[in-house]
Amino acid sequence: MADALRRNSVLQLSALALLSLAIYVLAFVHPYSLFRWWREPARTIALVAGDDPAAARSYALAVVALFLLYALACWVASGRQRATAWLVAAIGTVAINAAMLCMYPVESVDVFDNVVRGRLQSLYGANPFFQVPMSFPRDPFLPYIAWPGAPSAYGPLWELIAAGTSRLAGDGVVANVLAFKLVSVLAYAASTSLIGLTLRIIAPDRALTGVLLYAWNPLVVYSTAGNGHNDAVMVLFVALGSYWLLRRRYTLAALAQTAGVLAKFVPALLVPVVLVTALRHQADWRERARYLLVTGAACALLVAAAYAPYWRDGAAIGDLLSLERRTKMFTTSLPTLLGVAVAPRLGEAGGQVLASRAALAALAAWTLWQLLRLWRRADGRAPIRAGASILLFYLLVACLWFQPWYVTWPLALVALLPDGALLRGTLLLSLSAMGKDPLLDFVVAPRRVLPPLGSRELQLTLGTLGAVWLYFACVALTTVVARARRQPRMESRPLDVDAPPTGPAPTVADEWEEGEDERRAA
């Protein structure tokens, strides 16, 4: 029966796309229309709905329905698909995103912050790394933003894009919101194309499924086309770096991840994965030294070129990635709970310092472990798996300031992986993360009446991340039990770990196929 259903994949994908489009329009675009609410700054779902709990119920039902349709679409698309199925997937993606462009950004005001900082450069000739929006009190966008007294939190590559977008969009509120949303949607489309291109090379049977895992994920659509977050630009470079990494073009992979860092700091976590993978595949230490020299010089030139427009009058930019500012921002995270717990003894500032240092130490230890495993493993999926594991660990354990749209970061990587704990855990996180805002506005702090900090953060953190923590705890326990049961049989088969490998070096496709055979056998 399953085979018969999949034979009608074109018809089924069409029906699923139409149903999803209808839900997006009815649940998000119609009640929160950009063209209706653009004159009102900082509108949220609760503010637009007048704090009516029915809005939260409608949102929750729509999200659950969209994820069910999304799961069905990914299942229907499994296996090799005809060109018509790809065409339906592309048309559905375009239609859904075109509709969501018309939604007011109710999740956050980040798109307006980006507009203002673009205007600082294009209209006032200001430097967003030194000058702040409140220095221009007559700018009509100022009432829309949340950080009027803060310099840019992003990298120079994004600020250059923001300046160009603002210059083209002019002074209209709707025009600027649509322009910045369109930049994010175009980056998201390019990432989707790279995912499909990569999978067509290494795992053709999963190509359309991997594309839909990213492109039709409701959180990705809601965050990108709906709310205009610029994370899609950063994710584009993550996807590009992964493509070059799997093609064994290691210098290009490092340059792509460096460009991602120049948009937003997150790909800095993936640069060591590229370096370890590259060094592991060099013939000898002379080749490794040459790679480090050439790649380091190329990346340094890219960084210098990106920051060059912002070094004015000999001034240097101190906190290049806004890391110091980020260490003082806490919400919806394990470090937040730690900081609140120790605050009675160390004070609020002391608790934050302890929590941020503990998070950094945990992330460093996890990253080092993943890099050691990567150095020892040869299968082609290992770099992608290591990168996804590091990003997920950061979000679930080490991130100080968690926001729902951050989940788009690892999604572009896990879409390249076969079914497993990383993929399922990331999808579960994308579902649970979409509940954060209604949880805050309608349950934790109804009508914006904030409870005590400890109670608020405990409810927010457990409600947003608790299910995912529980899932990975169960996965870890199951893995430990399974290994304990296999141990006696493994010990009875001696292995010569010092024996050198024989035969020709495997290609990327060979390594992926080998990994697939092992997975099917298991």
VENNORUR-V932980 format. One record per residue. N is the residue number from 0. RES is the residue in one letter. PHI is phi in radians with two decimals (NA if undefined). OMEGA is omega in degrees with one decimal (999 if undefined). NEAR is the number of other C-alpha atoms within 10 Angstrom. Layout:
[[N	RES	PHI	OMEGA	NEAR] [N	RES	PHI	OMEGA	NEAR]]
This chain:
[[0	M	NA	179.4	6] [1	A	-1.07	178.8	8] [2	D	-1.14	179.1	9] [3	A	-1.13	178.2	8] [4	L	-1.13	-177.8	11] [5	R	-1.21	177.8	18] [6	R	-1.14	177.2	15] [7	N	-1.73	-172.6	12] [8	S	-1.10	-179.0	22] [9	V	-1.11	179.5	21] [10	L	-1.11	-177.9	15] [11	Q	-1.20	177.2	19] [12	L	-1.09	177.4	24] [13	S	-1.09	179.4	18] [14	A	-1.13	180.0	16] [15	L	-1.16	177.6	21] [16	A	-1.13	179.9	23] [17	L	-1.15	177.6	15] [18	L	-1.11	178.8	14] [19	S	-1.10	178.9	23] [20	L	-1.03	179.7	21] [21	A	-1.08	179.8	15] [22	I	-1.17	178.1	18] [23	Y	-1.01	-177.8	24] [24	V	-1.18	-174.8	18] [25	L	-1.28	-174.1	14] [26	A	-1.61	-173.1	18] [27	F	-2.16	-173.9	23] [28	V	-1.30	-176.5	20] [29	H	-1.14	-177.9	17] [30	P	-1.28	-175.9	17] [31	Y	-2.14	-175.8	23] [32	S	-1.19	176.1	18] [33	L	-1.07	-176.1	23] [34	F	-1.29	177.5	14] [35	R	-1.66	-170.3	13] [36	W	-1.86	-171.4	17] [37	W	-1.14	179.5	18] [38	R	-1.36	-176.0	12] [39	E	-1.77	179.2	12] [40	P	-1.24	169.4	14] [41	A	0.93	175.3	21] [42	R	-1.44	171.7	20] [43	T	-1.99	177.8	20] [44	I	-1.04	-179.1	23] [45	A	-1.13	-179.4	22] [46	L	-1.20	178.5	14] [47	V	-1.14	-176.2	16] [48	A	-1.50	-178.2	15] [49	G	1.14	179.9	11] [50	D	1.08	178.3	17] [51	D	-1.30	179.7	15] [52	P	-1.03	178.0	16] [53	A	-1.06	178.4	12] [54	A	-1.14	177.8	19] [55	A	-1.17	178.4	21] [56	R	-1.14	178.5	13] [57	S	-1.09	178.4	13] [58	Y	-1.07	-177.6	18] [59	A	-1.10	179.2	16] [60	L	-1.12	179.5	13] [61	A	-1.12	-179.5	19] [62	V	-1.12	179.4	22] [63	V	-1.08	179.7	14] [64	A	-1.09	-179.9	16] [65	L	-1.13	179.1	23] [66	F	-1.20	176.2	20] [67	L	-1.14	177.0	13] [68	L	-1.09	177.6	21] [69	Y	-1.08	178.4	22] [70	A	-1.12	177.7	18] [71	L	-1.10	-179.9	14] [72	A	-1.09	179.4	24] [73	C	-1.14	178.3	20] [74	W	-1.19	179.8	16] [75	V	-1.06	-175.0	23] [76	A	-1.41	-176.6	27] [77	S	-1.16	-176.5	16] [78	G	1.53	179.3	15] [79	R	-1.11	-176.7	15] [80	Q	-2.16	178.0	20] [81	R	-1.24	-179.3	12] [82	A	-1.08	-179.7	10] [83	T	-1.16	177.0	12] [84	A	-1.17	175.9	20] [85	W	-1.10	180.0	18] [86	L	-1.13	177.7	13] [87	V	-1.09	178.9	19] [88	A	-1.07	-179.7	24] [89	A	-1.18	179.9	16] [90	I	-1.12	177.8	13] [91	G	-1.08	178.4	22] [92	T	-1.09	179.8	18] [93	V	-1.10	-176.9	15] [94	A	-1.13	-178.6	14] [95	I	-1.12	-178.0	23] [96	N	-1.25	176.7	22] [97	A	-1.08	177.9	16] [98	A	-1.17	-175.8	18] [99	M	-1.25	173.0	28] [100	L	-1.04	-176.5	25] [101	C	-1.52	179.4	24] [102	M	-1.56	172.6	28] [103	Y	-1.13	-179.1	31] [104	P	-1.25	-175.1	31] [105	V	-1.43	-176.0	22] [106	E	-1.34	179.4	23] [107	S	-2.84	178.3	20] [108	V	-1.79	-176.5	21] [109	D	-1.02	-178.5	19] [110	V	-1.11	177.8	20] [111	F	-1.26	174.0	25] [112	D	-1.03	178.9	20] [113	N	-1.13	177.9	27] [114	V	-1.06	-176.8	26] [115	V	-1.10	-178.2	28] [116	R	-1.24	171.0	25] [117	G	-1.15	179.3	28] [118	R	-1.22	176.4	26] [119	L	-0.95	-177.5	23] [120	Q	-1.47	-171.9	20] [121	S	-1.30	-174.8	19] [122	L	-1.76	-173.5	16] [123	Y	-1.87	-179.0	11] [124	G	1.16	-177.6	11] [125	A	-1.59	179.0	19] [126	N	-1.80	-175.2	19] [127	P	-1.18	177.4	23] [128	F	-1.51	-179.8	23] [129	F	-2.12	-176.6	14] [130	Q	-1.78	-172.8	17] [131	V	-2.00	-176.4	19] [132	P	-1.02	-176.8	24] [133	M	-1.18	174.7	14] [134	S	-1.26	179.5	12] [135	F	-2.19	-169.8	15] [136	P	-1.14	-178.6	11] [137	R	-1.59	179.5	10] [138	D	-1.16	-174.7	16] [139	P	-1.17	-179.5	12] [140	F	-1.52	-175.2	18] [141	L	-1.00	179.4	19] [142	P	-1.13	-175.1	15] [143	Y	-1.52	-167.5	22] [144	I	-1.82	-175.5	19] [145	A	-1.83	-174.9	14] [146	W	-2.19	-176.4	16] [147	P	-1.18	-177.2	18] [148	G	-1.82	-176.5	11] [149	A	-2.00	173.3	15] [150	P	-1.29	-176.7	17] [151	S	-1.06	176.0	23] [152	A	-1.75	-175.7	20] [153	Y	-2.00	-178.1	20] [154	G	-1.61	-175.2	22] [155	P	-1.18	179.6	26] [156	L	-1.11	176.9	20] [157	W	-1.15	-178.4	24] [158	E	-1.12	175.0	25] [159	L	-1.15	177.0	18] [160	I	-1.12	-179.3	17] [161	A	-1.10	179.8	25] [162	A	-1.10	179.6	22] [163	G	-1.15	179.7	15] [164	T	-1.14	179.7	21] [165	S	-1.11	-179.6	25] [166	R	-1.10	-179.5	17] [167	L	-1.35	-173.0	13] [168	A	-1.37	179.8	18] [169	G	1.41	-172.5	14] [170	D	-1.87	-176.7	16] [171	G	-1.27	178.9	11] [172	V	-1.13	-179.0	19] [173	V	-1.07	-179.1	16] [174	A	-1.07	179.9	14] [175	N	-1.20	178.8	23] [176	V	-1.07	179.5	25] [177	L	-1.12	-179.1	22] [178	A	-1.12	-179.1	21] [179	F	-1.24	173.6	26] [180	K	-1.08	-177.9	26] [181	L	-1.12	175.3	19] [182	V	-1.03	179.2	21] [183	S	-1.14	-179.6	25] [184	V	-1.17	177.1	27] [185	L	-1.12	176.4	16] [186	A	-1.13	177.6	21] [187	Y	-1.09	177.7	27] [188	A	-1.12	178.3	20] [189	A	-1.15	176.9	19] [190	S	-1.09	178.2	25] [191	T	-1.05	179.0	24] [192	S	-1.10	179.0	17] [193	L	-1.15	176.9	20] [194	I	-1.08	178.6	28] [195	G	-1.11	179.6	22] [196	L	-1.10	179.9	16] [197	T	-1.11	-178.0	22] [198	L	-1.24	175.6	22] [199	R	-1.10	179.4	16] [200	I	-1.51	-170.5	14] [201	I	-1.75	-178.2	21] [202	A	-2.73	-174.2	21] [203	P	-1.00	-178.6	17] [204	D	-1.13	-177.7	15] [205	R	-1.87	-172.0	22] [206	A	-1.09	-177.6	26] [207	L	-1.19	176.6	25] [208	T	-1.06	179.3	26] [209	G	-1.10	177.6	30] [210	V	-1.09	-179.1	27] [211	L	-1.21	177.8	24] [212	L	-1.01	177.6	26] [213	Y	-1.61	-170.0	27] [214	A	-1.20	-177.1	28] [215	W	-1.76	177.5	26] [216	N	-1.10	-175.7	22] [217	P	-1.01	179.4	24] [218	L	-1.16	179.3	26] [219	V	-1.13	-179.9	27] [220	V	-1.11	-178.1	24] [221	Y	-1.11	-177.5	25] [222	S	-1.34	-172.9	28] [223	T	-1.58	-179.6	30] [224	A	-1.24	-177.4	28] [225	G	-1.33	-173.5	29] [226	N	-2.03	170.7	27] [227	G	1.22	179.2	32] [228	H	-1.19	-177.7	27] [229	N	-1.41	177.0	26] [230	D	-1.02	179.3	24] [231	A	-1.05	178.0	29] [232	V	-1.17	177.3	25] [233	M	-1.10	-179.3	28] [234	V	-1.10	176.5	28] [235	L	-0.99	179.9	28] [236	F	-1.25	173.8	25] [237	V	-1.11	179.2	28] [238	A	-1.14	178.3	29] [239	L	-1.14	177.2	24] [240	G	-1.08	178.2	29] [241	S	-1.15	178.1	30] [242	Y	-1.06	-179.6	23] [243	W	-1.18	179.4	19] [244	L	-1.13	179.6	25] [245	L	-1.26	173.6	21] [246	R	-1.52	-179.8	18] [247	R	1.08	171.3	17] [248	R	-1.80	-164.5	14] [249	Y	-1.27	176.9	22] [250	T	-1.18	176.7	21] [251	L	-1.12	177.5	21] [252	A	-1.11	179.1	27] [253	A	-1.15	177.9	27] [254	L	-1.12	179.6	24] [255	A	-1.12	179.8	26] [256	Q	-1.20	175.8	29] [257	T	-1.12	175.7	25] [258	A	-1.07	175.8	28] [259	G	-1.08	176.6	29] [260	V	-1.08	179.8	26] [261	L	-1.28	171.4	26] [262	A	-1.66	178.0	27] [263	K	-2.73	-165.3	23] [264	F	-1.12	-167.2	20] [265	V	-0.97	-179.1	21] [266	P	-1.08	172.9	24] [267	A	-1.02	177.3	15] [268	L	-1.23	-176.8	18] [269	L	-1.70	179.6	25] [270	V	-1.02	177.4	21] [271	P	-1.06	177.4	16] [272	V	-1.13	177.6	25] [273	V	-1.10	-177.0	27] [274	L	-1.12	-179.5	20] [275	V	-1.13	178.8	15] [276	T	-1.09	-179.7	21] [277	A	-1.13	-178.4	21] [278	L	-1.13	-179.1	18] [279	R	-1.14	-175.5	17] [280	H	-1.70	174.3	15] [281	Q	-1.43	-174.6	14] [282	A	-1.21	-177.8	9] [283	D	-2.70	-175.9	10] [284	W	-1.23	175.6	11] [285	R	-1.14	177.3	10] [286	E	-1.14	178.7	13] [287	R	-1.15	178.4	16] [288	A	-1.12	178.4	13] [289	R	-1.12	178.9	12] [290	Y	-1.07	-179.5	18] [291	L	-1.08	-178.8	16] [292	L	-1.18	-177.6	11] [293	V	-1.15	-177.3	12] [294	T	-1.19	178.0	19] [295	G	-1.07	179.2	15] [296	A	-1.16	179.9	12] [297	A	-1.12	179.8	17] [298	C	-1.17	178.0	19] [299	A	-1.11	177.2	14] [300	L	-1.11	178.5	11] [301	L	-1.11	178.4	16] [302	V	-1.09	-179.5	19] [303	A	-1.10	-179.9	12] [304	A	-1.15	-178.8	13] [305	A	-1.21	-177.9	19] [306	Y	-1.50	-175.0	18] [307	A	-0.94	-179.1	11] [308	P	-1.15	-174.5	11] [309	Y	-1.84	173.1	20] [310	W	-1.59	-174.9	13] [311	R	-2.02	178.3	10] [312	D	1.02	177.5	6] [313	G	1.31	-179.4	7] [314	A	-1.36	177.7	9] [315	A	-1.86	178.2	13] [316	I	-1.65	-173.0	13] [317	G	-1.23	-176.3	10] [318	D	-1.68	-170.3	11] [319	L	-1.02	-175.2	17] [320	L	-1.94	-178.8	20] [321	S	0.99	-176.8	17] [322	L	-1.22	-179.8	11] [323	E	-1.10	177.8	11] [324	R	-1.11	-177.3	12] [325	R	-1.19	-179.8	14] [326	T	-1.27	179.8	17] [327	K	-1.95	-179.1	13] [328	M	-1.96	-175.0	14] [329	F	-2.30	167.5	21] [330	T	-3.01	170.7	19] [331	T	0.89	-176.9	25] [332	S	-2.74	175.6	24] [333	L	-1.11	175.4	24] [334	P	-1.06	176.9	27] [335	T	-1.07	179.5	26] [336	L	-1.12	177.7	24] [337	L	-1.12	180.0	17] [338	G	-1.07	178.2	24] [339	V	-1.15	-177.3	21] [340	A	-1.16	-176.4	15] [341	V	-1.66	-177.8	16] [342	A	-1.04	178.7	16] [343	P	-1.03	179.8	11] [344	R	-1.68	-174.3	9] [345	L	-1.80	-172.9	15] [346	G	1.48	-176.7	13] [347	E	-1.09	-179.4	14] [348	A	-1.14	178.8	12] [349	G	-1.13	177.8	15] [350	G	-1.11	178.8	22] [351	Q	-1.19	178.2	25] [352	V	-1.09	179.7	17] [353	L	-1.08	-177.6	17] [354	A	-1.14	-179.2	25] [355	S	-1.16	178.6	24] [356	R	-1.21	177.7	15] [357	A	-1.12	178.7	15] [358	A	-1.12	179.9	20] [359	L	-1.13	179.6	19] [360	A	-1.12	179.2	13] [361	A	-1.12	179.5	16] [362	L	-1.13	179.0	20] [363	A	-1.10	179.9	16] [364	A	-1.14	-180.0	12] [365	W	-1.13	179.7	16] [366	T	-1.10	178.7	23] [367	L	-1.07	178.5	15] [368	W	-1.10	178.7	14] [369	Q	-1.12	179.2	19] [370	L	-1.20	176.5	23] [371	L	-1.12	177.3	13] [372	R	-1.12	179.8	14] [373	L	-1.12	179.9	22] [374	W	-1.12	-176.1	18] [375	R	-1.54	-173.2	10] [376	R	-1.79	-174.7	14] [377	A	-2.02	-173.9	17] [378	D	-1.26	-171.4	18] [379	G	-1.16	-179.5	22] [380	R	-1.40	-171.0	21] [381	A	-0.99	-179.9	23] [382	P	-1.11	179.7	26] [383	I	-1.18	179.2	25] [384	R	-1.11	178.8	20] [385	A	-1.12	178.8	21] [386	G	-1.09	179.0	27] [387	A	-1.13	179.4	24] [388	S	-1.12	-180.0	20] [389	I	-1.14	-179.7	23] [390	L	-1.14	178.9	25] [391	L	-1.15	178.0	22] [392	F	-1.09	177.8	16] [393	Y	-1.03	-178.1	22] [394	L	-1.17	-172.8	23] [395	L	-1.53	-173.6	19] [396	V	-2.17	-167.8	18] [397	A	-1.80	-179.0	25] [398	C	-1.19	-179.1	27] [399	L	-1.46	-171.6	27] [400	W	-2.17	-175.1	18] [401	F	-1.60	174.5	24] [402	Q	-2.28	-173.7	19] [403	P	-0.98	-174.9	22] [404	W	-1.21	176.3	22] [405	Y	-1.11	-177.2	23] [406	V	-1.15	176.2	24] [407	T	-1.12	-177.1	22] [408	W	-1.05	-177.8	24] [409	P	-1.34	-175.9	26] [410	L	-1.07	179.6	26] [411	A	-1.18	177.3	29] [412	L	-1.55	-176.7	26] [413	V	-1.20	175.6	26] [414	A	-1.11	178.3	28] [415	L	-1.51	-175.3	28] [416	L	-1.73	173.2	20] [417	P	-1.23	-178.5	17] [418	D	-0.99	-179.3	11] [419	G	3.13	-174.6	10] [420	A	-1.10	-179.2	14] [421	L	-1.09	-179.6	22] [422	L	-1.14	-177.3	21] [423	R	-1.14	179.5	15] [424	G	-1.13	179.0	19] [425	T	-1.18	178.0	22] [426	L	-1.15	176.2	24] [427	L	-1.10	178.7	16] [428	L	-1.14	179.1	24] [429	S	-1.14	176.7	24] [430	L	-1.22	-176.5	22] [431	S	-1.19	-179.2	19] [432	A	-1.13	-179.7	21] [433	M	-1.20	177.7	24] [434	G	-1.56	-174.3	18] [435	K	-1.11	-175.1	21] [436	D	-1.13	175.8	22] [437	P	-1.12	176.5	22] [438	L	-1.08	179.9	17] [439	L	-1.20	-170.3	20] [440	D	-1.36	-173.7	21] [441	F	-1.99	-176.6	20] [442	V	-2.04	-174.6	15] [443	V	-1.30	-176.7	22] [444	A	-2.34	-179.2	14] [445	P	-1.12	-178.0	17] [446	R	0.95	174.5	15] [447	R	1.08	172.9	13] [448	V	-1.65	-172.8	9] [449	L	-1.42	172.6	13] [450	P	-1.32	176.4	12] [451	P	-0.94	-173.6	8] [452	L	-0.95	-177.3	12] [453	G	-1.07	179.3	14] [454	S	-1.13	-178.6	13] [455	R	-1.09	-176.6	17] [456	E	-1.23	177.6	22] [457	L	-1.12	179.1	19] [458	Q	-1.14	-178.9	16] [459	L	-1.12	-175.0	22] [460	T	-1.20	179.8	18] [461	L	-1.17	179.8	16] [462	G	-1.17	-177.3	19] [463	T	-1.61	-172.6	26] [464	L	-1.95	-172.6	22] [465	G	-1.00	-178.3	15] [466	A	-1.11	-178.9	15] [467	V	-1.27	174.4	23] [468	W	-1.00	-179.4	16] [469	L	-1.10	-179.9	11] [470	Y	-1.07	-178.1	16] [471	F	-1.22	173.8	15] [472	A	-1.11	178.2	12] [473	C	-1.15	177.6	12] [474	V	-1.08	-179.6	14] [475	A	-1.11	179.7	13] [476	L	-1.12	178.8	11] [477	T	-1.08	179.6	12] [478	T	-1.12	179.6	12] [479	V	-1.09	-179.9	11] [480	V	-1.12	-179.9	10] [481	A	-1.11	179.0	11] [482	R	-1.18	178.5	11] [483	A	-1.11	179.5	10] [484	R	-1.28	-179.8	11] [485	R	-1.44	-171.9	10] [486	Q	-0.98	-178.9	10] [487	P	-1.03	-179.8	10] [488	R	-1.19	-179.9	8] [489	M	-1.18	-178.8	11] [490	E	-1.20	-178.3	9] [491	S	-1.38	-179.7	8] [492	R	-2.02	-178.2	8] [493	P	-1.13	-178.4	7] [494	L	-2.25	177.6	9] [495	D	-1.48	-175.9	7] [496	V	-1.26	-178.8	6] [497	D	-1.58	-178.0	6] [498	A	-1.18	-179.8	7] [499	P	-1.25	176.9	6] [500	P	-1.17	179.8	7] [501	T	-2.06	177.6	6] [502	G	1.49	-178.3	5] [503	P	-1.20	178.6	6] [504	A	-1.12	-178.3	10] [505	P	-1.22	174.5	13] [506	T	-1.44	178.1	14] [507	V	-1.06	-179.4	19] [508	A	-1.11	177.5	16] [509	D	-1.03	-177.9	14] [510	E	-1.14	178.8	18] [511	W	-1.16	179.5	19] [512	E	-1.12	177.1	17] [513	E	-1.07	177.2	14] [514	G	-1.09	178.8	18] [515	E	-1.16	178.5	15] [516	D	-1.07	179.0	11] [517	E	-1.12	-178.9	10] [518	R	-1.14	-179.7	12] [519	R	-1.15	179.1	7] [520	A	-1.12	178.8	7] [521	A	-1.16	999	6]]
